[in-house]
Every structure is written in C-alpha cells, then in structure tokens.
C-alpha cells in the first residue's frame, strides 16, 4: 500500500454468538477518525471473520474505500479479537491470509 494506514485503539465487545455474530468492534483510523459499531461475524467456512459496517436504511454510514484497506482493518481486528479470546482461554478464530 502506498500510504500506510494506522489502525489503533481497537476495542472489542464480544457477544453470545447468534447467527454468526460474535462481537462488535471500534477503532481509530490514523488518529483522526473514530469508527464504531462494526459488527464482527464468523465466516461461513469457519476461516476467520468478516466485518459488517453500519448502515442507516439503505445508506452506508462508512466503509473501507477499497479491498486493501478492508483487509488491513480485518487483520487488525482479528488479531485483537484473538488476543482477547486467548486471555479467556477460548478457541481463537483463524487469522486471515
């Protein structure tokens, strides 16, 4: 990636799994933008997780501008989520590749 994007202050709120939903995430992008209420779902194939960004009706509130940025955010959130799970001695979700 030409411009490095910094994802920091990642906070995870795990929830009791239901229909693939396993938690919510918030984070700060480049120390300039707070992003909250991002749903964390387990992937259907069981390999990793996917993020679902908030919408209001049919309008996206915010989302990554391209796949590369989306994967970077997913990797950072996955790492933080798995760290949290390991502390609680729960089986972590596999990292994205």
C-alpha positions in Angstrom: 0.0 0.0 0.0 1.4 3.4 -0.9 0.1 5.3 2.1 0.3 3.5 5.4 -2.9 3.5 7.3 -2.7 3.2 11.1 -5.5 1.3 12.9 -5.3 1.9 16.6 -7.3 1.9 19.8 -9.1 -1.3 18.8 -11.9 -2.2 21.3 -13.8 -5.5 21.0 -17.1 -6.3 22.7 -17.8 -10.0 22.4 -21.4 -11.1 22.4 -23.0 -14.5 22.8 -22.8 -16.0 19.3 -26.0 -15.8 17.3 -26.4 -16.3 13.6 -22.7 -15.8 13.1 -22.5 -12.5 15.1 -19.7 -12.8 17.6 -19.0 -9.2 18.7 -18.7 -5.6 17.9 -15.5 -3.5 17.2 -14.5 0.1 17.3 -11.2 1.6 16.3 -9.4 4.8 15.3 -8.0 5.4 11.8 -4.8 7.5 11.5 -5.5 9.1 14.9 -8.2 11.2 13.1 -11.4 9.2 12.8 -13.3 7.1 15.3 -15.1 4.1 13.8 -17.7 2.3 15.9 -20.5 -0.2 15.9 -18.7 -2.5 13.4 -20.3 -6.0 13.7 -17.9 -9.0 13.7 -19.3 -12.2 12.2 -17.6 -15.6 11.8 -17.1 -16.5 8.2 -19.4 -19.2 6.9 -16.4 -21.5 6.1 -15.2 -21.1 9.7 -11.9 -19.5 8.5 -11.6 -16.1 10.1 -14.1 -13.4 10.5 -15.8 -10.7 8.4 -16.7 -7.1 9.4 -20.1 -5.5 8.6 -20.1 -1.8 8.7 -23.1 0.3 10.0 -25.9 1.3 7.6 -28.8 3.6 8.1 -31.6 2.1 5.9 -30.0 1.5 2.5 -27.2 4.1 3.0 -23.7 3.1 4.2 -22.6 5.2 7.2 -19.0 4.4 6.4 -16.9 1.6 5.0 -13.4 0.9 3.7 -12.7 2.7 0.4 -11.1 -0.4 -1.2 -10.4 -4.1 -0.6 -6.8 -3.5 0.6 -7.9 -1.2 3.4 -10.8 -3.5 4.3 -8.3 -6.4 4.7 -6.0 -4.3 6.7 -8.8 -3.4 9.1 -10.0 -7.1 9.3 -6.5 -8.3 10.1 -6.0 -5.8 12.9 -9.5 -6.5 14.4 -8.9 -10.3 14.0 -5.6 -10.1 15.9 -7.1 -8.1 18.7 -10.2 -10.4 18.9 -8.0 -13.5 19.1 -5.8 -11.9 21.8 -8.9 -11.2 23.8 -10.1 -14.8 23.3 -6.8 -16.3 24.3 -6.8 -14.4 27.6 -10.2 -16.1 28.3 -8.9 -19.4 27.1 -11.4 -19.7 24.3 -10.5 -21.2 20.9 -9.4 -18.3 18.6 -10.7 -17.7 15.1 -8.0 -18.4 12.5 -6.3 -15.3 11.0 -7.0 -14.1 7.5 -4.4 -14.7 4.9 
